[in-house]
Amino acid sequence: STLFPYTTLFRSTAREFATKTLRSWGLPDLVDDAAVIISELVTNAVRHGLPPYAAAAGDMPIKLTLVRQGSFVVFIVCDPSDDDPKMRSADDVCENGRGLHVIEALSRVWGWTPLPGTGKAVWAALSAS
């Protein structure tokens, strides 16, 4: 796992971390879907999981963890918000609001878990076999 402070490069840094990790695990076929899933998870964490001042100050890191568990790889993004992720109904004219739909379409399963104290972990799993 690694911590990502909010910067303009946070999504690309997270994707690079995942790409290197998946390749080191011998799972290069998962890289494309993982990159999209991680971009959506991290973007949601910044947009909805950080207090408004944090993105400007860069003082609230987002934690990305990759776990290989049996035949699955799980991508976990933790943020300090206690608010549960909400899948919005996306219409044809909206430019955003489709992130969780994309995650649901690409992943085998996804969900979220409250963290002890404060915060949450939003996760998505891909089949590694």
Buried (B, 14 or more C-beta within 10 A) or exposed (E): EBEBEBEEEBBEBBBEBBBEBBEEEEBEEBBEBBBBBBBBBBBBBBEBBBEEEBBEEEEBBBBBBBEEEEEBBBBBBBBBBEEEBEEEEBEEEEEEEBBBBBBEEBBEEBEBEEBEEEBBBBBBBBEBE
